[in-house]
Amino acid sequence: MKISEIKEKRIIRRATRNFDLFGNRIYDEFEYEFPYNPYYKGNERERLFAKVIDMIPFFLIFFFVFHKMYLISILLSILCVILFGTFTESYWGTTLGKKIYRIKVINEEGNYPGFLHSMARNFLCLVNFSPIFTDYVPPPNSVMGVETTNMNFSMHMNNTICKTYIVKESKIKEIKHLLGETKE
């Protein structure tokens, strides 16, 4: 079984126009199967910060030890993060930045991605930083509300193409159980 094949059953309650003898609304219950969603809210921001954390040591080495220019140090650190991330994700499912946020990379079967799979995933992260702009308009009766535009990064393209998932470490046991495995 694969993660994309897992279904979750949910019961949805919908109000009817009928009431019981005590004046309480009567609800109809419907059971639906939804695809399992291993992602968690806020993972784009955590993944972005994890990449920055992964880049910092390499940047410092290139900038202060090898005395490279600022821009060259950033470009070289990006390349090192891609290569280093390939090794660490294929063996441990995480990098230094991901370890701080307690997130791991798994494939469709719930295992860490293989070396070539992880390499493709990491190289695709170069085109993955596409910003998404959302406008926030406060409700009409809001006293302190201010209209703003928020920018978030969508970092799912590499996972979609490579069929990998970014999950919290605490969810791996649940995912393995849903996949039918008994080991941790």
C-alpha angles and dihedrals in degrees: 000000000000132000091245089058096054114109128198120210115221131179114223119199117208124188119240128203090249129097131198125236092277095053096256117141116250116230129203116219122215125185117216134180114227128185111261112256112207093179123098133214115272097021094130093062093044091049092050092050090045090056090050091050089050091051098049099076093046092046091051092049094050094042102043105023101036094028095227121165118269096254093043090051091053093048093047091047090052090054091048092049090053093050096040091045090053092058098041096044093049093050105031104012092236146066130218092270093045090048090057090054091040095237129138138193118235134173130228092282093052095254130115111276118261121253098263091040090052092046092054090047093051095047090049089057087076090072093032099086099092111154120227116205119206127184120221117205114182120227115271095252095048112123099193098030118128126186109243141168115227125201120210130171121236106216101171103096095087091047092048094051095042094039094235131138134215108218138167113260089239091061096055093083090052092048092050089050092050090049088056099251122134099199123088 
